[in-house]
Amino acid sequence: RRGMHVVDATCPLVGKVHREVLRFVREGYEIVYIGHKGHDEAVGVVGESPEHVHLIEHESDVDSLDFAPDT
């Protein structure tokens, strides 16, 4: 309506990670994502499914994971 065009400039690799996360969540998996809290990519990936994507920043964070190893 306003004569504007939208260009998706998302990095193809970042987009692939987002799609894969959603696919594995749909299949019933819990996702352990290694990254830095507050980093744009980590925020985006966790935001895809916050209840199923678990951000690990440090080795000690693994101890706080609260799901069965086979999920």
PDB file of N, CA, C, O and CB in Angstrom:
ATOM      1  N   ARG A   1       0.806  -1.197   0.000  1.00  0.00           N
ATOM      2  CA  ARG A   1       0.000   0.000   0.000  1.00  0.00           C
ATOM      3  C   ARG A   1       0.846   1.256   0.000  1.00  0.00           C
ATOM      4  O   ARG A   1       0.493   2.249  -0.636  1.00  0.00           O
ATOM      5  CB  ARG A   1      -0.915   0.001   1.180  1.00  0.00           C
ATOM      6  N   ARG A   2       1.936   1.218   0.694  1.00  0.00           N
ATOM      7  CA  ARG A   2       2.757   2.418   0.825  1.00  0.00           C
ATOM      8  C   ARG A   2       3.917   2.417  -0.153  1.00  0.00           C
ATOM      9  O   ARG A   2       4.771   3.303  -0.099  1.00  0.00           O
ATOM     10  CB  ARG A   2       3.279   2.544   2.240  1.00  0.00           C
ATOM     11  N   GLY A   3       3.962   1.443  -1.040  1.00  0.00           N
ATOM     12  CA  GLY A   3       5.021   1.395  -2.028  1.00  0.00           C
ATOM     13  C   GLY A   3       6.367   0.954  -1.476  1.00  0.00           C
ATOM     14  O   GLY A   3       7.407   1.230  -2.075  1.00  0.00           O
ATOM     15  N   MET A   4       6.354   0.272  -0.338  1.00  0.00           N
ATOM     16  CA  MET A   4       7.606  -0.180   0.266  1.00  0.00           C
ATOM     17  C   MET A   4       7.883  -1.629  -0.120  1.00  0.00           C
ATOM     18  O   MET A   4       6.964  -2.407  -0.378  1.00  0.00           O
ATOM     19  CB  MET A   4       7.556  -0.032   1.803  1.00  0.00           C
ATOM     20  N   HIS A   5       9.148  -1.967  -0.154  1.00  0.00           N
ATOM     21  CA  HIS A   5       9.567  -3.336  -0.428  1.00  0.00           C
ATOM     22  C   HIS A   5      10.269  -3.883   0.804  1.00  0.00           C
ATOM     23  O   HIS A   5      10.990  -3.159   1.490  1.00  0.00           O
ATOM     24  CB  HIS A   5      10.496  -3.405  -1.676  1.00  0.00           C
ATOM     25  N   VAL A   6      10.058  -5.147   1.080  1.00  0.00           N
ATOM     26  CA  VAL A   6      10.704  -5.799   2.212  1.00  0.00           C
ATOM     27  C   VAL A   6      11.797  -6.713   1.671  1.00  0.00           C
ATOM     28  O   VAL A   6      11.569  -7.510   0.761  1.00  0.00           O
ATOM     29  CB  VAL A   6       9.671  -6.600   3.075  1.00  0.00           C
ATOM     30  N   VAL A   7      12.979  -6.582   2.245  1.00  0.00           N
ATOM     31  CA  VAL A   7      14.094  -7.438   1.866  1.00  0.00           C
ATOM     32  C   VAL A   7      14.530  -8.208   3.106  1.00  0.00           C
ATOM     33  O   VAL A   7      14.894  -7.609   4.117  1.00  0.00           O
ATOM     34  CB  VAL A   7      15.280  -6.606   1.263  1.00  0.00           C
ATOM     35  N   ASP A   8      14.493  -9.532   3.027  1.00  0.00           N
ATOM     36  CA  ASP A   8      14.952 -10.369   4.131  1.00  0.00           C
ATOM     37  C   ASP A   8      16.458 -10.536   3.980  1.00  0.00           C
ATOM     38  O   ASP A   8      16.927 -11.253   3.096  1.00  0.00           O
ATOM     39  CB  ASP A   8      14.217 -11.764   4.150  1.00  0.00           C
ATOM     40  N   ALA A   9      17.206  -9.874   4.845  1.00  0.00           N
ATOM     41  CA  ALA A   9      18.667  -9.912   4.773  1.00  0.00           C
ATOM     42  C   ALA A   9      19.259 -10.858   5.814  1.00  0.00           C
ATOM     43  O   ALA A   9      20.429 -10.741   6.178  1.00  0.00           O
ATOM     44  CB  ALA A   9      19.240  -8.512   4.962  1.00  0.00           C
ATOM     45  N   THR A  10      18.440 -11.793   6.287  1.00  0.00           N
ATOM     46  CA  THR A  10      18.922 -12.763   7.262  1.00  0.00           C
ATOM     47  C   THR A  10      19.998 -13.626   6.621  1.00  0.00           C
ATOM     48  O   THR A  10      19.833 -14.108   5.501  1.00  0.00           O
ATOM     49  CB  THR A  10      17.761 -13.637   7.796  1.00  0.00           C
ATOM     50  N   CYS A  11      21.088 -13.818   7.330  1.00  0.00           N
ATOM     51  CA  CYS A  11      22.154 -14.698   6.858  1.00  0.00           C
ATOM     52  C   CYS A  11      21.561 -16.088   6.620  1.00  0.00           C
ATOM     53  O   CYS A  11      20.854 -16.602   7.487  1.00  0.00           O
ATOM     54  CB  CYS A  11      23.340 -14.758   7.887  1.00  0.00           C
ATOM     55  N   PRO A  12      21.826 -16.701   5.482  1.00  0.00           N
ATOM     56  CA  PRO A  12      21.268 -18.027   5.205  1.00  0.00           C
ATOM     57  C   PRO A  12      21.621 -19.070   6.273  1.00  0.00           C
ATOM     58  O   PRO A  12      20.808 -19.947   6.566  1.00  0.00           O
ATOM     59  CB  PRO A  12      21.754 -18.507   3.858  1.00  0.00           C
ATOM     60  N   LEU A  13      22.798 -18.986   6.846  1.00  0.00           N
ATOM     61  CA  LEU A  13      23.181 -19.949   7.882  1.00  0.00           C
ATOM     62  C   LEU A  13      22.374 -19.747   9.156  1.00  0.00           C
ATOM     63  O   LEU A  13      21.991 -20.716   9.812  1.00  0.00           O
ATOM     64  CB  LEU A  13      24.673 -19.833   8.190  1.00  0.00           C
ATOM     65  N   VAL A  14      22.115 -18.502   9.505  1.00  0.00           N
ATOM     66  CA  VAL A  14      21.297 -18.206  10.689  1.00  0.00           C
ATOM     67  C   VAL A  14      19.872 -18.706  10.458  1.00  0.00           C
ATOM     68  O   VAL A  14      19.273 -19.318  11.343  1.00  0.00           O
ATOM     69  CB  VAL A  14      21.298 -16.674  11.002  1.00  0.00           C
ATOM     70  N   GLY A  15      19.340 -18.447   9.281  1.00  0.00           N
ATOM     71  CA  GLY A  15      18.002 -18.934   8.955  1.00  0.00           C
ATOM     72  C   GLY A  15      17.909 -20.443   9.032  1.00  0.00           C
ATOM     73  O   GLY A  15      16.907 -20.983   9.500  1.00  0.00           O
ATOM     74  N   LYS A  16      18.953 -21.133   8.571  1.00  0.00           N
ATOM     75  CA  LYS A  16      18.973 -22.597   8.619  1.00  0.00           C
ATOM     76  C   LYS A  16      18.943 -23.091  10.063  1.00  0.00           C
ATOM     77  O   LYS A  16      18.234 -24.049  10.375  1.00  0.00           O
ATOM     78  CB  LYS A  16      20.219 -23.143   7.898  1.00  0.00           C
ATOM     79  N   VAL A  17      19.702 -22.449  10.940  1.00  0.00           N
ATOM     80  CA  VAL A  17      19.709 -22.846  12.352  1.00  0.00           C
ATOM     81  C   VAL A  17      18.309 -22.688  12.940  1.00  0.00           C
ATOM     82  O   VAL A  17      17.837 -23.570  13.658  1.00  0.00           O
ATOM     83  CB  VAL A  17      20.736 -22.002  13.159  1.00  0.00           C
ATOM     84  N   HIS A  18      17.646 -21.579  12.644  1.00  0.00           N
ATOM     85  CA  HIS A  18      16.293 -21.349  13.163  1.00  0.00           C
ATOM     86  C   HIS A  18      15.334 -22.438  12.669  1.00  0.00           C
ATOM     87  O   HIS A  18      14.543 -22.971  13.446  1.00  0.00           O
ATOM     88  CB  HIS A  18      15.780 -19.950  12.737  1.00  0.00           C
ATOM     89  N   ARG A  19      15.408 -22.761  11.382  1.00  0.00           N
ATOM     90  CA  ARG A  19      14.517 -23.799  10.832  1.00  0.00           C
ATOM     91  C   ARG A  19      14.800 -25.164  11.455  1.00  0.00           C
ATOM     92  O   ARG A  19      13.873 -25.913  11.766  1.00  0.00           O
ATOM     93  CB  ARG A  19      14.671 -23.884   9.304  1.00  0.00           C
ATOM     94  N   GLU A  20      16.076 -25.485  11.634  1.00  0.00           N
ATOM     95  CA  GLU A  20      16.436 -26.776  12.227  1.00  0.00           C
ATOM     96  C   GLU A  20      15.959 -26.871  13.679  1.00  0.00           C
ATOM     97  O   GLU A  20      15.458 -27.911  14.106  1.00  0.00           O
ATOM     98  CB  GLU A  20      17.958 -26.989  12.157  1.00  0.00           C
ATOM     99  N   VAL A  21      16.118 -25.790  14.424  1.00  0.00           N
ATOM    100  CA  VAL A  21      15.643 -25.774  15.811  1.00  0.00           C
ATOM    101  C   VAL A  21      14.146 -26.054  15.845  1.00  0.00           C
ATOM    102  O   VAL A  21      13.689 -26.892  16.622  1.00  0.00           O
ATOM    103  CB  VAL A  21      15.957 -24.414  16.489  1.00  0.00           C
ATOM    104  N   LEU A  22      13.389 -25.365  15.017  1.00  0.00           N
ATOM    105  CA  LEU A  22      11.938 -25.574  14.998  1.00  0.00           C
ATOM    106  C   LEU A  22      11.584 -26.997  14.584  1.00  0.00           C
ATOM    107  O   LEU A  22      10.656 -27.588  15.136  1.00  0.00           O
ATOM    108  CB  LEU A  22      11.271 -24.578  14.051  1.00  0.00           C
ATOM    109  N   ARG A  23      12.307 -27.549  13.628  1.00  0.00           N
ATOM    110  CA  ARG A  23      12.045 -28.919  13.179  1.00  0.00           C
ATOM    111  C   ARG A  23      12.287 -29.917  14.313  1.00  0.00           C
ATOM    112  O   ARG A  23      11.458 -30.793  14.560  1.00  0.00           O
ATOM    113  CB  ARG A  23      12.931 -29.269  11.967  1.00  0.00           C
ATOM    114  N   PHE A  24      13.424 -29.781  15.001  1.00  0.00           N
ATOM    115  CA  PHE A  24      13.721 -30.716  16.085  1.00  0.00           C
ATOM    116  C   PHE A  24      12.759 -30.548  17.260  1.00  0.00           C
ATOM    117  O   PHE A  24      12.401 -31.534  17.904  1.00  0.00           O
ATOM    118  CB  PHE A  24      15.156 -30.526  16.561  1.00  0.00           C
ATOM    119  N   VAL A  25      12.341 -29.334  17.546  1.00  0.00           N
ATOM    120  CA  VAL A  25      11.353 -29.118  18.614  1.00  0.00           C
ATOM    121  C   VAL A  25      10.039 -29.804  18.241  1.00  0.00           C
ATOM    122  O   VAL A  25       9.420 -30.458  19.081  1.00  0.00           O
ATOM    123  CB  VAL A  25      11.122 -27.591  18.861  1.00  0.00           C
ATOM    124  N   ARG A  26       9.613 -29.658  16.986  1.00  0.00           N
ATOM    125  CA  ARG A  26       8.377 -30.328  16.538  1.00  0.00           C
ATOM    126  C   ARG A  26       8.487 -31.847  16.673  1.00  0.00           C
ATOM    127  O   ARG A  26       7.487 -32.526  16.907  1.00  0.00           O
ATOM    128  CB  ARG A  26       8.065 -29.957  15.072  1.00  0.00           C
ATOM    129  N   GLU A  27       9.701 -32.377  16.527  1.00  0.00           N
ATOM    130  CA  GLU A  27       9.915 -33.819  16.645  1.00  0.00           C
ATOM    131  C   GLU A  27      10.043 -34.268  18.104  1.00  0.00           C
ATOM    132  O   GLU A  27      10.227 -35.454  18.376  1.00  0.00           O
ATOM    133  CB  GLU A  27      11.162 -34.223  15.872  1.00  0.00           C
ATOM    134  N   GLY A  28       9.945 -33.319  19.041  1.00  0.00           N
ATOM    135  CA  GLY A  28       9.936 -33.668  20.454  1.00  0.00           C
ATOM    136  C   GLY A  28      11.263 -33.544  21.178  1.00  0.00           C
ATOM    137  O   GLY A  28      11.378 -33.960  22.331  1.00  0.00           O
ATOM    138  N   TYR A  29      12.259 -32.982  20.526  1.00  0.00           N
ATOM    139  CA  TYR A  29      13.573 -32.834  21.152  1.00  0.00           C
ATOM    140  C   TYR A  29      13.661 -31.580  22.013  1.00  0.00           C
ATOM    141  O   TYR A  29      12.945 -30.605  21.785  1.00  0.00           O
ATOM    142  CB  TYR A  29      14.655 -32.802  20.090  1.00  0.00           C
ATOM    143  N   GLU A  30      14.534 -31.617  22.991  1.00  0.00           N
ATOM    144  CA  GLU A  30      14.964 -30.434  23.717  1.00  0.00           C
ATOM    145  C   GLU A  30      16.276 -30.004  23.057  1.00  0.00           C
ATOM    146  O   GLU A  30      17.105 -30.848  22.718  1.00  0.00           O
ATOM    147  CB  GLU A  30      15.135 -30.715  25.282  1.00  0.00           C
ATOM    148  N   ILE A  31      16.464 -28.717  22.877  1.00  0.00           N
ATOM    149  CA  ILE A  31      17.634 -28.193  22.179  1.00  0.00           C
ATOM    150  C   ILE A  31      18.597 -27.587  23.185  1.00  0.00           C
ATOM    151  O   ILE A  31      18.205 -26.752  24.000  1.00  0.00           O
ATOM    152  CB  ILE A  31      17.224 -27.145  21.121  1.00  0.00           C
ATOM    153  N   VAL A  32      19.842 -27.999  23.131  1.00  0.00           N
ATOM    154  CA  VAL A  32      20.901 -27.389  23.932  1.00  0.00           C
ATOM    155  C   VAL A  32      21.716 -26.537  22.972  1.00  0.00           C
ATOM    156  O   VAL A  32      22.386 -27.058  22.082  1.00  0.00           O
ATOM    157  CB  VAL A  32      21.800 -28.477  24.670  1.00  0.00           C
ATOM    158  N   TYR A  33      21.655 -25.227  23.157  1.00  0.00           N
ATOM    159  CA  TYR A  33      22.320 -24.274  22.273  1.00  0.00           C
ATOM    160  C   TYR A  33      23.491 -23.655  23.025  1.00  0.00           C
ATOM    161  O   TYR A  33      23.314 -23.078  24.098  1.00  0.00           O
ATOM    162  CB  TYR A  33      21.328 -23.171  21.774  1.00  0.00           C
ATOM    163  N   ILE A  34      24.668 -23.777  22.467  1.00  0.00           N
ATOM    164  CA  ILE A  34      25.864 -23.217  23.097  1.00  0.00           C
ATOM    165  C   ILE A  34      26.113 -21.844  22.501  1.00  0.00           C
ATOM    166  O   ILE A  34      26.285 -21.700  21.291  1.00  0.00           O
ATOM    167  CB  ILE A  34      27.106 -24.148  22.902  1.00  0.00           C
ATOM    168  N   GLY A  35      26.130 -20.829  23.370  1.00  0.00           N
ATOM    169  CA  GLY A  35      26.325 -19.464  22.900  1.00  0.00           C
ATOM    170  C   GLY A  35      26.491 -18.516  24.067  1.00  0.00           C
ATOM    171  O   GLY A  35      26.706 -18.931  25.206  1.00  0.00           O
ATOM    172  N   HIS A  36      26.388 -17.234  23.763  1.00  0.00           N
ATOM    173  CA  HIS A  36      26.558 -16.198  24.781  1.00  0.00           C
ATOM    174  C   HIS A  36      25.223 -15.508  25.047  1.00  0.00           C
ATOM    175  O   HIS A  36      24.566 -15.034  24.120  1.00  0.00           O
ATOM    176  CB  HIS A  36      27.625 -15.164  24.341  1.00  0.00           C
ATOM    177  N   LYS A  37      24.824 -15.455  26.328  1.00  0.00           N
ATOM    178  CA  LYS A  37      23.590 -14.761  26.705  1.00  0.00           C
ATOM    179  C   LYS A  37      23.655 -13.324  26.204  1.00  0.00           C
ATOM    180  O   LYS A  37      24.669 -12.644  26.365  1.00  0.00           O
ATOM    181  CB  LYS A  37      23.372 -14.798  28.250  1.00  0.00           C
ATOM    182  N   GLY A  38      22.575 -12.876  25.601  1.00  0.00           N
ATOM    183  CA  GLY A  38      22.500 -11.515  25.114  1.00  0.00           C
ATOM    184  C   GLY A  38      22.996 -11.331  23.693  1.00  0.00           C
ATOM    185  O   GLY A  38      22.740 -10.287  23.092  1.00  0.00           O
ATOM    186  N   HIS A  39      23.700 -12.310  23.131  1.00  0.00           N
ATOM    187  CA  HIS A  39      24.167 -12.195  21.746  1.00  0.00           C
ATOM    188  C   HIS A  39      22.959 -12.320  20.823  1.00  0.00           C
ATOM    189  O   HIS A  39      22.066 -13.130  21.071  1.00  0.00           O
ATOM    190  CB  HIS A  39      25.249 -13.289  21.411  1.00  0.00           C
ATOM    191  N   ASP A  40      22.931 -11.528  19.770  1.00  0.00           N
ATOM    192  CA  ASP A  40      21.772 -11.488  18.880  1.00  0.00           C
ATOM    193  C   ASP A  40      21.368 -12.869  18.366  1.00  0.00           C
ATOM    194  O   ASP A  40      20.182 -13.201  18.354  1.00  0.00           O
ATOM    195  CB  ASP A  40      22.060 -10.582  17.710  1.00  0.00           C
ATOM    196  N   GLU A  41      22.334 -13.669  17.945  1.00  0.00           N
ATOM    197  CA  GLU A  41      21.999 -14.990  17.409  1.00  0.00           C
ATOM    198  C   GLU A  41      21.422 -15.897  18.488  1.00  0.00           C
ATOM    199  O   GLU A  41      20.452 -16.613  18.238  1.00  0.00           O
ATOM    200  CB  GLU A  41      23.235 -15.640  16.788  1.00  0.00           C
ATOM    201  N   ALA A  42      22.001 -15.877  19.672  1.00  0.00           N
ATOM    202  CA  ALA A  42      21.492 -16.711  20.766  1.00  0.00           C
ATOM    203  C   ALA A  42      20.086 -16.273  21.165  1.00  0.00           C
ATOM    204  O   ALA A  42      19.216 -17.112  21.398  1.00  0.00           O
ATOM    205  CB  ALA A  42      22.437 -16.642  21.985  1.00  0.00           C
ATOM    206  N   VAL A  43      19.864 -14.976  21.243  1.00  0.00           N
ATOM    207  CA  VAL A  43      18.532 -14.455  21.587  1.00  0.00           C
ATOM    208  C   VAL A  43      17.513 -14.920  20.551  1.00  0.00           C
ATOM    209  O   VAL A  43      16.408 -15.335  20.900  1.00  0.00           O
ATOM    210  CB  VAL A  43      18.548 -12.900  21.672  1.00  0.00           C
ATOM    211  N   GLY A  44      17.888 -14.850  19.282  1.00  0.00           N
ATOM    212  CA  GLY A  44      16.983 -15.261  18.213  1.00  0.00           C
ATOM    213  C   GLY A  44      16.660 -16.743  18.243  1.00  0.00           C
ATOM    214  O   GLY A  44      15.503 -17.134  18.086  1.00  0.00           O
ATOM    215  N   VAL A  45      17.675 -17.567  18.444  1.00  0.00           N
ATOM    216  CA  VAL A  45      17.459 -19.019  18.455  1.00  0.00           C
ATOM    217  C   VAL A  45      16.619 -19.421  19.660  1.00  0.00           C
ATOM    218  O   VAL A  45      15.662 -20.182  19.518  1.00  0.00           O
ATOM    219  CB  VAL A  45      18.807 -19.772  18.469  1.00  0.00           C
ATOM    220  N   VAL A  46      16.960 -18.927  20.833  1.00  0.00           N
ATOM    221  CA  VAL A  46      16.179 -19.249  22.031  1.00  0.00           C
ATOM    222  C   VAL A  46      14.745 -18.751  21.860  1.00  0.00           C
ATOM    223  O   VAL A  46      13.802 -19.403  22.309  1.00  0.00           O
ATOM    224  CB  VAL A  46      16.826 -18.622  23.301  1.00  0.00           C
ATOM    225  N   GLY A  47      14.581 -17.608  21.216  1.00  0.00           N
ATOM    226  CA  GLY A  47      13.257 -17.036  21.007  1.00  0.00           C
ATOM    227  C   GLY A  47      12.352 -17.866  20.119  1.00  0.00           C
ATOM    228  O   GLY A  47      11.134 -17.688  20.146  1.00  0.00           O
ATOM    229  N   GLU A  48      12.916 -18.767  19.333  1.00  0.00           N
ATOM    230  CA  GLU A  48      12.092 -19.635  18.486  1.00  0.00           C
ATOM    231  C   GLU A  48      11.209 -20.558  19.321  1.00  0.00           C
ATOM    232  O   GLU A  48      10.077 -20.852  18.936  1.00  0.00           O
ATOM    233  CB  GLU A  48      12.978 -20.464  17.557  1.00  0.00           C
ATOM    234  N   SER A  49      11.716 -21.009  20.445  1.00  0.00           N
ATOM    235  CA  SER A  49      10.954 -21.916  21.316  1.00  0.00           C
ATOM    236  C   SER A  49      11.580 -21.899  22.708  1.00  0.00           C
ATOM    237  O   SER A  49      12.247 -22.856  23.102  1.00  0.00           O
ATOM    238  CB  SER A  49      10.927 -23.375  20.735  1.00  0.00           C
ATOM    239  N   PRO A  50      11.366 -20.811  23.454  1.00  0.00           N
ATOM    240  CA  PRO A  50      12.056 -20.635  24.746  1.00  0.00           C
ATOM    241  C   PRO A  50      11.871 -21.778  25.734  1.00  0.00           C
ATOM    242  O   PRO A  50      12.741 -22.022  26.570  1.00  0.00           O
ATOM    243  CB  PRO A  50      11.585 -19.380  25.387  1.00  0.00           C
ATOM    244  N   GLU A  51      10.747 -22.480  25.645  1.00  0.00           N
ATOM    245  CA  GLU A  51      10.511 -23.569  26.590  1.00  0.00           C
ATOM    246  C   GLU A  51      11.273 -24.841  26.213  1.00  0.00           C
ATOM    247  O   GLU A  51      11.348 -25.774  27.013  1.00  0.00           O
ATOM    248  CB  GLU A  51       9.026 -23.867  26.673  1.00  0.00           C
ATOM    249  N   HIS A  52      11.841 -24.887  24.996  1.00  0.00           N
ATOM    250  CA  HIS A  52      12.548 -26.091  24.544  1.00  0.00           C
ATOM    251  C   HIS A  52      13.998 -25.847  24.131  1.00  0.00           C
ATOM    252  O   HIS A  52      14.727 -26.801  23.856  1.00  0.00           O
ATOM    253  CB  HIS A  52      11.812 -26.695  23.394  1.00  0.00           C
ATOM    254  N   VAL A  53      14.422 -24.600  24.083  1.00  0.00           N
ATOM    255  CA  VAL A  53      15.807 -24.280  23.719  1.00  0.00           C
ATOM    256  C   VAL A  53      16.519 -23.802  24.974  1.00  0.00           C
ATOM    257  O   VAL A  53      16.107 -22.826  25.600  1.00  0.00           O
ATOM    258  CB  VAL A  53      15.873 -23.193  22.580  1.00  0.00           C
ATOM    259  N   HIS A  54      17.581 -24.490  25.332  1.00  0.00           N
ATOM    260  CA  HIS A  54      18.309 -24.228  26.570  1.00  0.00           C
ATOM    261  C   HIS A  54      19.689 -23.678  26.218  1.00  0.00           C
ATOM    262  O   HIS A  54      20.499 -24.364  25.595  1.00  0.00           O
ATOM    263  CB  HIS A  54      18.426 -25.521  27.441  1.00  0.00           C
ATOM    264  N   LEU A  55      19.943 -22.457  26.617  1.00  0.00           N
ATOM    265  CA  LEU A  55      21.212 -21.797  26.312  1.00  0.00           C
ATOM    266  C   LEU A  55      22.269 -22.202  27.325  1.00  0.00           C
ATOM    267  O   LEU A  55      22.075 -22.075  28.534  1.00  0.00           O
ATOM    268  CB  LEU A  55      21.044 -20.267  26.297  1.00  0.00           C
ATOM    269  N   ILE A  56      23.376 -22.686  26.818  1.00  0.00           N
ATOM    270  CA  ILE A  56      24.524 -23.058  27.641  1.00  0.00           C
ATOM    271  C   ILE A  56      25.655 -22.099  27.295  1.00  0.00           C
ATOM    272  O   ILE A  56      26.095 -22.019  26.148  1.00  0.00           O
ATOM    273  CB  ILE A  56      24.949 -24.561  27.410  1.00  0.00           C
ATOM    274  N   GLU A  57      26.110 -21.383  28.298  1.00  0.00           N
ATOM    275  CA  GLU A  57      27.204 -20.439  28.085  1.00  0.00           C
ATOM    276  C   GLU A  57      28.512 -20.970  28.679  1.00  0.00           C
ATOM    277  O   GLU A  57      29.597 -20.728  28.151  1.00  0.00           O
ATOM    278  CB  GLU A  57      26.858 -19.074  28.700  1.00  0.00           C
ATOM    279  N   HIS A  58      28.381 -21.689  29.773  1.00  0.00           N
ATOM    280  CA  HIS A  58      29.549 -22.232  30.474  1.00  0.00           C
ATOM    281  C   HIS A  58      29.319 -23.717  30.744  1.00  0.00           C
ATOM    282  O   HIS A  58      28.179 -24.169  30.841  1.00  0.00           O
ATOM    283  CB  HIS A  58      29.816 -21.460  31.808  1.00  0.00           C
ATOM    284  N   GLU A  59      30.393 -24.456  30.862  1.00  0.00           N
ATOM    285  CA  GLU A  59      30.296 -25.888  31.130  1.00  0.00           C
ATOM    286  C   GLU A  59      29.435 -26.170  32.361  1.00  0.00           C
ATOM    287  O   GLU A  59      28.690 -27.150  32.392  1.00  0.00           O
ATOM    288  CB  GLU A  59      31.690 -26.485  31.320  1.00  0.00           C
ATOM    289  N   SER A  60      29.537 -25.323  33.357  1.00  0.00           N
ATOM    290  CA  SER A  60      28.768 -25.525  34.593  1.00  0.00           C
ATOM    291  C   SER A  60      27.259 -25.373  34.375  1.00  0.00           C
ATOM    292  O   SER A  60      26.474 -25.859  35.189  1.00  0.00           O
ATOM    293  CB  SER A  60      29.231 -24.538  35.659  1.00  0.00           C
ATOM    294  N   ASP A  61      26.839 -24.704  33.288  1.00  0.00           N
ATOM    295  CA  ASP A  61      25.414 -24.541  32.998  1.00  0.00           C
ATOM    296  C   ASP A  61      24.738 -25.877  32.694  1.00  0.00           C
ATOM    297  O   ASP A  61      23.523 -26.006  32.839  1.00  0.00           O
ATOM    298  CB  ASP A  61      25.225 -23.588  31.823  1.00  0.00           C
ATOM    299  N   VAL A  62      25.516 -26.863  32.277  1.00  0.00           N
ATOM    300  CA  VAL A  62      24.947 -28.171  31.948  1.00  0.00           C
ATOM    301  C   VAL A  62      24.257 -28.778  33.167  1.00  0.00           C
ATOM    302  O   VAL A  62      23.248 -29.471  33.033  1.00  0.00           O
ATOM    303  CB  VAL A  62      26.043 -29.122  31.427  1.00  0.00           C
ATOM    304  N   ASP A  63      24.799 -28.519  34.348  1.00  0.00           N
ATOM    305  CA  ASP A  63      24.217 -29.077  35.574  1.00  0.00           C
ATOM    306  C   ASP A  63      22.794 -28.590  35.823  1.00  0.00           C
ATOM    307  O   ASP A  63      22.036 -29.251  36.532  1.00  0.00           O
ATOM    308  CB  ASP A  63      25.085 -28.726  36.763  1.00  0.00           C
ATOM    309  N   SER A  64      22.418 -27.449  35.255  1.00  0.00           N
ATOM    310  CA  SER A  64      21.086 -26.897  35.495  1.00  0.00           C
ATOM    311  C   SER A  64      20.046 -27.404  34.498  1.00  0.00           C
ATOM    312  O   SER A  64      18.868 -27.068  34.622  1.00  0.00           O
ATOM    313  CB  SER A  64      21.142 -25.389  35.441  1.00  0.00           C
ATOM    314  N   LEU A  65      20.451 -28.201  33.516  1.00  0.00           N
ATOM    315  CA  LEU A  65      19.488 -28.730  32.550  1.00  0.00           C
ATOM    316  C   LEU A  65      18.519 -29.654  33.271  1.00  0.00           C
ATOM    317  O   LEU A  65      18.924 -30.496  34.072  1.00  0.00           O
ATOM    318  CB  LEU A  65      20.207 -29.482  31.393  1.00  0.00           C
ATOM    319  N   ASP A  66      17.227 -29.484  32.977  1.00  0.00           N
ATOM    320  CA  ASP A  66      16.197 -30.221  33.705  1.00  0.00           C
ATOM    321  C   ASP A  66      15.306 -30.998  32.736  1.00  0.00           C
ATOM    322  O   ASP A  66      14.107 -30.736  32.637  1.00  0.00           O
ATOM    323  CB  ASP A  66      15.348 -29.261  34.558  1.00  0.00           C
ATOM    324  N   PHE A  67      15.899 -31.951  32.028  1.00  0.00           N
ATOM    325  CA  PHE A  67      15.123 -32.832  31.173  1.00  0.00           C
ATOM    326  C   PHE A  67      15.868 -34.155  31.039  1.00  0.00           C
ATOM    327  O   PHE A  67      17.070 -34.239  31.294  1.00  0.00           O
ATOM    328  CB  PHE A  67      14.868 -32.185  29.779  1.00  0.00           C
ATOM    329  N   ALA A  68      15.137 -35.175  30.638  1.00  0.00           N
ATOM    330  CA  ALA A  68      15.731 -36.508  30.519  1.00  0.00           C
ATOM    331  C   ALA A  68      16.760 -36.524  29.391  1.00  0.00           C
ATOM    332  O   ALA A  68      16.553 -35.875  28.366  1.00  0.00           O
ATOM    333  CB  ALA A  68      14.638 -37.574  30.268  1.00  0.00           C
ATOM    334  N   PRO A  69      17.857 -37.248  29.559  1.00  0.00           N
ATOM    335  CA  PRO A  69      18.906 -37.288  28.537  1.00  0.00           C
ATOM    336  C   PRO A  69      18.440 -37.805  27.179  1.00  0.00           C
ATOM    337  O   PRO A  69      19.079 -37.519  26.167  1.00  0.00           O
ATOM    338  CB  PRO A  69      20.030 -38.138  29.016  1.00  0.00           C
ATOM    339  N   ASP A  70      17.352 -38.552  27.134  1.00  0.00           N
ATOM    340  CA  ASP A  70      16.900 -39.115  25.855  1.00  0.00           C
ATOM    341  C   ASP A  70      15.888 -38.237  25.124  1.00  0.00           C
ATOM    342  O   ASP A  70      15.249 -38.702  24.180  1.00  0.00           O
ATOM    343  CB  ASP A  70      16.296 -40.471  26.087  1.00  0.00           C
ATOM    344  N   THR A  71      15.728 -36.977  25.538  1.00  0.00           N
ATOM    345  CA  THR A  71      14.796 -36.079  24.841  1.00  0.00           C
ATOM    346  C   THR A  71      15.526 -35.110  23.960  1.00  0.00           C
ATOM    347  O   THR A  71      14.898 -34.283  23.299  1.00  0.00           O
ATOM    348  CB  THR A  71      13.939 -35.317  25.830  1.00  0.00           C
TER     349      THR A  71
END
